[in-house]
Amino acid sequence: MLLDAFRLDGKIAIVTGAGKGIGKSIAISFGEMGATVVCVARSIEDIEDTAEKIRAAGGKALALACDVTKEDQLKTVVAQVLETYNVIDILINNAGAPGRGWGTIEEVDMSRFEHTMRINLTSAYTLTHLCTPALRTSNGTIVNVSSALSWMVDKNFSAYAAAKAGMNQMTKVMSYELAPGVRVNAVAPGAIETPSLKFITSNPKLKAEAERWIPLQRLGQPEDIALGVLYLASSASSFVSGKIIEIDGGMQALPGSAIQDIIAKGE
């Protein structure tokens, strides 16, 4: 059956940033589709909650606390996964956030810029580097979680946008280098209703302004992104590599100036 192509039975999948939001939804959906999910994030409480939800639904999960900006911790995660399962089939580089890089060009100095790059781009490159031998052996798949800000323009996001634009090009180059055995793709989410967007979703005026700029007239849900990632991680997309799929409700521009004005006025 066609739906069988979306199954991940027997696959070992690493999902970073699996404690909240999009990453949590990806991890839970993978567990539902038969994968053993290695949930990675800084907070052990968050990823244990994700892992427990997977197990409660009949799936298999392992929670490993890790700061993805630390190479030694990433090495430990990969070593533990290979020691436990002897294989890595799927890598989801989801961990990321504007972090200390949010702000004006005058405010964001080199230290803050580099911190944002480490969270969003360097960590994904490093973990891919560490997983590549195992992924070559398993003919595995990689999905990077980018952002609409990789190509849209908004104020105060220079560092984050640079990191995500870099992730898009990295995805394309890696797909070429790792072919034909390993497929590499990315998704670029738009405005998704996650804890990081609470400053918008908790303010009716901000939320309405954001939705006004989305042709489908709603914010995305984490499950919207998880389904796209599932497609790219599964054999359903076996002839897809080097692509960035935009999952953003049809957005062509950001409501940045309007939202920034509302925030500035304290409304």
N, C-alpha and C positions, 0 to 999 in steps of 0.2 A: 504494500500500500504506500501511497505517496507520503502519508504522514509519518511513516517509519523513518524517512530520511531525516527527520528532525530529532530522532531519538539519540541519546548519548550513552546508551547502556554500556557499562564496562569502562568508560573513559575516565581518566584522572584529570581533573581540571583545577588549575590554580586561578583564583579570583582575588585580585588585590582591591583594597577599599571595600571589603565585603561586609563591613559592620553596619553601614547605613545606606539609605537612598538607593541609587542606581545599582551599586555593587551588591547590596543585600538582595535586591530583586533578581539580579543575574544569578547569584549563587542559589537562591531558592528555586528558580526556574530550572537551572541545570540539575539540581537534585531531583526535581519532579520528573525530569526527562531521563533519569537513570544514571547520571554521572556521579562519581565520588568527588565531592567538592572540597578543595583545600581553601578554607576561608582565611584571608590574610588582611590584617589591619593593625593599627597601633593599640587599640583598646581590646583587651582580651574579653572583657564583659560583652562588648558589642558583637564580636565574632562568635563567642560562645552562644549568644542568643540566636544568631543566624544559623549556626550549626545545629542547634537544638530544634529549630523549626524545620530544618531539612530532615533530621532524624525522626521527628514526630510525624512527618508525612510519609515515612517509610524509606527515606533516602539515607545516603552515607555521607558523612562530613568529618573533616578534621579542622580544628581551629588553631592557627599559629599566629601569635602576636609578632608584629614586625614593624619597624619604622623603615619605610621604603627608601628614605633618603640615606640610609646607612648600608653600605655595601656588605659589611660583615654579616649583618642581619639577613640580607637577601641571600647570601651564600648559605647561611644556616637553614633558611626555609627550603631552598632547593635540595640541600643535602638530606634534610629530614623527609622530604617528599620521596626522593629516590630510595632512601633507606627503607621507608615504609611500603612503597608501592612498586619501586623499581622501574617506573615509567612516568612520563608526563605527556599527555595527549593534547591538552588545551591550555593556553595561557591567555588570561584576560587582564590586560594592563588597564585597570580602571581607576586606581588611586590617583587623586589629583584635586587641586583647589587653587583659587587665586592666592590664598594665604597672605603672606606679608607683601606680595607683589601688587596688591590692590592699592591704587593711589595715583596721584599725579606724577608726571615725570620728575618734577622737583622733589617730591617726597620719596620716591622709590630709588634708593641708592644701589650700588653694586651688590651689597650684601643681600638686600631684600630681593633684587632681581634674580640673583643666583639661587636663592632659597626656593623661589617659585619655579625656576628651571629644574632644580633637583626633584621637587615633588612631582612635577608634571611630565617631564621629558627624560631627564637623566635616569630616574628610577626605572622607567619603562625600558629604556635602552639597556640598562645594566641587567635587569631581570631577564630580558630576552637573550642577552649575551650568555647569561648563566644557564638558561634553559635550552639553548639551541642544540647542543649535542643530543640531549634526550629527545627533543622535538624532531630532529632529523631521523633518529632511530624509529620513532613511532609514526612518521609522516603526519605530524601534528598540525594544529592550527593556532594562529595568534589573532586576537582581536584587541585593538587599541581603542580606548574611549577618548575621543577628542572633544571638540566643542564647536558650536556654531561661531564662537568668537575666533576660531581659526581663520575665518574669512570675512565675517562681519566686522563692523567698526563701532566701538563705543569708548567713551572716555574712561580713564583710570584703569584700563586693562592691558596696557602695553606689554607688561611682562608675561601675563597669563596668555594673551593672544599670541605672543611670539613663541611660547612653549608649545601651544596647541597647533600652530601652523607648522612648527618643526616636527611635531608628531605626525602630521599628515604626510609630509614629504618623507620622513623616516619610514612610514608604513609602505609607501610606494617603492622605495629603494630596497628595503628588506624583502619585499615580496619578490622582487627580481632576483636578488642574491640567493634567497633560500629556495626558490623554485627548482625543480618541480615538486620536491617532497613536502615542503612546508608552505601552507597558504598564510598570507598575512593581509588583514583588512582592518578597517576602522569604522566606527560610527561617530557621527558628530551631532550630539543632542542639542536641541534648542533649549527653551525655558521649560524646565522639568520641576514638578512640585516635590522638592526634596527639602530636608532640613536646612540646607545652605540657602534656599530661596525663601526662608521663612520671613525675612524682612519685607518681602513683597506679598506673600500669601496671607500674612497676618494683617495687612492693611488693605481694606476693600478698594480704596481709590487706586493704590498702586497695582493691585491685581487686575482691576478693570482696565487700567491703562496698558498693562502688559498684554492682556488678552485681545485688546483692540488691534494690536499690531500683528496678531497671529491669524492668518486666513481661516484656520479651522476653529478659531474663537474659543480656545481653551488652552490651559497649560498642559504640557505633557505629564504623563505619569511614569514612575520608574519602570512599570511593566512594559510600556511602549518601547523603551530602550532595550529591556531584557529580551523581548521578542526579536528585535533586530540582531542583537548579539547572538542569540540562539541560532538564528538562520546562518550567520557567518561562521559560527563554531561547528555547525553540524554538516553532514554530507549533503544536505539540501543545497548548499552553495558550493558544491565541489568544483565548479568551473568558474569560481569568482576569486580573484586575488588582486591585491594592489588597489583596492577601491575604498573610498570613504563614502559611506552612506549617510546622508543627512536625514535625521529624524527630528523634525522641528515644527510640524504643523503647517509647513509651507512658508515659513518666514523668509522674507527677502531683505529685511532691514530690521535693525534693533530699535526699540522705543527709547533708546538711551537718554536722549536729551530731555524728553518729557518726564521720565522717571527720575532723572537726576534733579530736575527742577522741583518735583514734588518732595523729594528727600531734603533738598536744600531749604525748602520752606517749612519743613517739619510737619507737613500735613498728614 
